[in-house]
Amino acid sequence: MILSNKNIGGNDGVNINELKSAVSFFRSRLMEIESKTIELARRKLSLQTKFIEIAKQLLELNSKSNMQTGIVKVIVSAKSERTYLFDLNILLRCRLGA
């Protein structure tokens, strides 16, 4: 009512105590709304920051998934069944622009 400049007293006027009470109520309510608005703006900024971090991570993961990969099969023949440790070194030629 105060913000829209409406008459709160009617034809008989306004009791000063009622006016003080209304002013106090609206002041308190406006402060609550402003406080909540600030809190939501901070939360929005925090969420936007997290979103940007996750988007960067996703871009990095997608760029890694676009790397060329291949499969190397190794066939081993042994006289007995046991666990072996192998080192495999390979040299690849990469074509630019491929």
Backbone as CSV, one residue per row, in Angstrom:
resi,resn,N_x,N_y,N_z,CA_x,CA_y,CA_z,C_x,C_y,C_z
1,MET,0.812,-1.183,0.000,0.000,0.000,0.000,0.863,1.258,0.000
2,ILE,1.878,1.286,0.815,2.731,2.469,0.881,3.485,2.649,-0.429
3,LEU,4.016,1.540,-0.977,4.771,1.638,-2.218,3.896,2.069,-3.387
4,SER,2.639,1.661,-3.367,1.751,2.041,-4.463,1.008,3.344,-4.153
5,ASN,1.333,3.979,-3.023,0.787,5.277,-2.629,-0.726,5.213,-2.485
6,LYS,-1.220,4.150,-1.852,-2.657,4.015,-1.635,-3.030,4.596,-0.283
7,ASN,-4.254,4.992,-0.162,-4.789,5.540,1.076,-5.097,4.398,2.024
8,ILE,-4.505,4.404,3.222,-4.739,3.323,4.175,-5.691,3.739,5.280
9,GLY,-6.071,4.999,5.302,-6.896,5.472,6.406,-8.363,5.580,6.099
10,GLY,-8.740,5.530,4.869,-10.142,5.707,4.531,-10.541,7.170,4.698
11,ASN,-11.807,7.417,4.960,-12.310,8.785,5.095,-12.039,9.387,6.463
12,ASP,-11.809,8.568,7.472,-11.652,9.044,8.849,-10.201,9.379,9.193
13,GLY,-9.264,9.141,8.315,-7.858,9.376,8.619,-7.203,8.144,9.201
14,VAL,-5.967,8.299,9.638,-5.185,7.169,10.140,-4.785,7.444,11.576
15,ASN,-4.967,6.448,12.405,-4.481,6.510,13.779,-2.964,6.456,13.728
16,ILE,-2.288,7.325,14.470,-0.818,7.395,14.439,-0.176,6.070,14.827
17,ASN,-0.768,5.363,15.782,-0.220,4.062,16.200,-0.359,3.028,15.083
18,GLU,-1.488,3.070,14.361,-1.672,2.166,13.237,-0.681,2.484,12.122
19,LEU,-0.450,3.781,11.908,0.501,4.190,10.878,1.915,3.735,11.233
20,LYS,2.302,3.919,12.508,3.627,3.466,12.956,3.750,1.952,12.791
21,SER,2.686,1.249,13.132,2.693,-0.208,13.010,2.833,-0.623,11.546
22,ALA,2.092,0.057,10.655,2.167,-0.264,9.232,3.557,0.035,8.683
23,VAL,4.113,1.178,9.074,5.454,1.550,8.615,6.473,0.523,9.094
24,SER,6.370,0.134,10.351,7.298,-0.847,10.917,7.178,-2.181,10.173
25,PHE,5.939,-2.603,9.928,5.721,-3.860,9.218,6.338,-3.819,7.822
26,PHE,6.062,-2.744,7.067,6.574,-2.655,5.710,8.093,-2.523,5.679
27,ARG,8.666,-1.799,6.642,10.125,-1.677,6.716,10.747,-3.052,6.951
28,SER,10.165,-3.778,7.903,10.671,-5.116,8.226,10.532,-6.055,7.031
29,ARG,9.373,-6.006,6.395,9.126,-6.893,5.253,10.046,-6.568,4.073
30,LEU,10.237,-5.276,3.812,11.140,-4.881,2.725,12.578,-5.306,3.004
31,MET,12.990,-5.223,4.261,14.348,-5.668,4.617,14.489,-7.171,4.433
32,GLU,13.456,-7.930,4.800,13.478,-9.381,4.591,13.596,-9.701,3.105
33,ILE,12.806,-9.014,2.298,12.819,-9.256,0.851,14.176,-8.897,0.269
34,GLU,14.734,-7.767,0.678,16.051,-7.354,0.174,17.133,-8.337,0.597
35,SER,17.056,-8.798,1.842,18.027,-9.778,2.334,17.940,-11.079,1.541
36,LYS,16.717,-11.527,1.286,16.528,-12.757,0.516,17.015,-12.579,-0.924
37,THR,16.782,-11.391,-1.495,17.242,-11.100,-2.858,18.765,-11.170,-2.934
38,ILE,19.447,-10.604,-1.946,20.912,-10.636,-1.906,21.396,-12.077,-1.751
39,GLU,20.745,-12.829,-0.869,21.125,-14.233,-0.655,20.963,-15.041,-1.946
40,LEU,19.854,-14.822,-2.645,19.622,-15.551,-3.906,20.622,-15.137,-4.983
41,ALA,21.000,-13.866,-5.015,21.992,-13.411,-5.998,23.347,-14.071,-5.722
42,ARG,23.710,-14.185,-4.448,24.969,-14.856,-4.093,24.925,-16.333,-4.475
43,ARG,23.795,-16.962,-4.199,23.653,-18.381,-4.535,23.717,-18.576,-6.044
44,LYS,23.070,-17.682,-6.784,23.103,-17.759,-8.248,24.529,-17.654,-8.754
45,LEU,25.294,-16.710,-8.207,26.688,-16.541,-8.616,27.500,-17.795,-8.312
46,SER,27.279,-18.371,-7.128,27.983,-19.600,-6.752,27.644,-20.745,-7.706
47,LEU,26.364,-20.887,-8.034,25.948,-21.952,-8.953,26.485,-21.723,-10.359
48,GLN,26.533,-20.467,-10.786,27.088,-20.169,-12.106,28.572,-20.513,-12.148
49,THR,29.284,-20.217,-11.062,30.708,-20.540,-10.989,30.917,-22.052,-11.066
50,LYS,30.111,-22.807,-10.315,30.216,-24.269,-10.365,29.879,-24.794,-11.757
51,PHE,28.858,-24.202,-12.380,28.471,-24.613,-13.728,29.629,-24.412,-14.705
52,ILE,30.308,-23.279,-14.613,31.437,-22.991,-15.503,32.563,-23.994,-15.276
53,GLU,32.844,-24.317,-14.001,33.890,-25.297,-13.696,33.550,-26.663,-14.304
54,ILE,32.305,-27.080,-14.149,31.887,-28.381,-14.684,31.899,-28.364,-16.208
55,ALA,31.491,-27.260,-16.806,31.509,-27.147,-18.269,32.939,-27.244,-18.792
56,LYS,33.891,-26.621,-18.093,35.296,-26.721,-18.496,35.784,-28.165,-18.405
57,GLN,35.414,-28.847,-17.314,35.814,-30.241,-17.158,35.215,-31.102,-18.278
58,LEU,33.967,-30.843,-18.609,33.315,-31.592,-19.674,33.987,-31.349,-21.016
59,LEU,34.346,-30.104,-21.288,35.069,-29.811,-22.530,36.400,-30.553,-22.575
60,GLU,37.096,-30.577,-21.446,38.384,-31.279,-21.391,38.195,-32.775,-21.625
61,LEU,37.185,-33.350,-20.989,36.927,-34.787,-21.180,36.519,-35.089,-22.615
62,ASN,35.690,-34.224,-23.201,35.277,-34.439,-24.592,36.451,-34.318,-25.550
63,SER,37.367,-33.401,-25.267,38.521,-33.264,-26.151,39.421,-34.496,-26.054
64,LYS,39.491,-35.088,-24.870,40.283,-36.310,-24.717,39.611,-37.489,-25.418
65,SER,38.293,-37.509,-25.427,37.608,-38.625,-26.074,37.715,-38.538,-27.589
66,ASN,38.054,-37.379,-28.118,38.228,-37.217,-29.557,39.618,-37.646,-30.028
67,MET,40.469,-38.050,-29.095,41.814,-38.487,-29.455,41.712,-39.834,-30.165
68,GLN,42.624,-40.040,-31.105,42.643,-41.309,-31.819,43.138,-42.401,-30.883
69,THR,42.465,-43.513,-30.973,42.855,-44.660,-30.146,42.932,-45.891,-31.028
70,GLY,43.517,-46.909,-30.500,43.620,-48.151,-31.237,43.759,-49.319,-30.270
71,ILE,43.697,-50.512,-30.809,43.814,-51.725,-29.995,45.016,-52.510,-30.495
72,VAL,45.811,-52.970,-29.560,46.954,-53.817,-29.888,46.689,-55.185,-29.269
73,LYS,46.675,-56.221,-30.103,46.497,-57.583,-29.601,47.852,-58.263,-29.559
74,VAL,48.114,-58.912,-28.450,49.367,-59.639,-28.284,49.016,-61.092,-27.981
75,ILE,49.592,-61.984,-28.733,49.380,-63.414,-28.501,50.669,-63.968,-27.908
76,VAL,50.520,-64.635,-26.780,51.683,-65.165,-26.062,51.531,-66.680,-25.947
77,SER,52.625,-67.361,-26.196,52.640,-68.815,-26.043,53.633,-69.155,-24.931
78,ALA,53.198,-69.953,-23.981,54.068,-70.314,-22.859,53.906,-71.799,-22.552
79,LYS,54.945,-72.390,-21.977,54.913,-73.803,-21.655,54.092,-74.085,-20.408
80,SER,53.975,-73.090,-19.515,53.202,-73.316,-18.288,52.303,-72.101,-18.027
81,GLU,51.244,-72.383,-17.298,50.304,-71.309,-16.968,50.782,-70.596,-15.715
82,ARG,51.023,-69.306,-15.854,51.427,-68.479,-14.717,51.261,-67.017,-15.096
83,THR,51.503,-66.150,-14.179,51.350,-64.721,-14.428,52.664,-64.167,-14.959
84,TYR,52.572,-63.367,-16.011,53.739,-62.740,-16.619,53.560,-61.234,-16.615
85,LEU,54.637,-60.535,-16.592,54.628,-59.082,-16.673,55.292,-58.685,-17.985
86,PHE,54.609,-57.850,-18.784,55.120,-57.444,-20.086,55.264,-55.927,-20.139
87,ASP,56.254,-55.491,-20.859,56.388,-54.085,-21.245,56.202,-54.048,-22.760
88,LEU,55.357,-53.166,-23.219,55.095,-53.050,-24.638,55.415,-51.625,-25.064
89,ASN,56.372,-51.503,-25.951,56.738,-50.200,-26.495,56.426,-50.218,-27.979
90,ILE,55.676,-49.186,-28.438,55.344,-49.128,-29.843,55.633,-47.729,-30.370
91,LEU,55.905,-47.658,-31.643,56.166,-46.383,-32.301,55.108,-46.196,-33.374
92,LEU,54.426,-45.089,-33.330,53.364,-44.824,-34.276,53.707,-43.598,-35.120
93,ARG,53.322,-43.646,-36.380,53.438,-42.481,-37.233,52.070,-41.801,-37.270
94,CYS,52.074,-40.541,-36.997,50.815,-39.801,-37.006,50.811,-38.850,-38.201
95,ARG,49.695,-38.850,-38.887,49.539,-37.908,-39.992,48.861,-36.655,-39.466
96,LEU,49.417,-35.505,-39.809,48.802,-34.245,-39.416,47.554,-34.014,-40.230
97,GLY,46.539,-33.481,-39.608,45.294,-33.192,-40.305,44.396,-34.405,-40.459
98,ALA,44.782,-35.517,-39.895,43.947,-36.725,-40.012,42.944,-36.794,-38.891
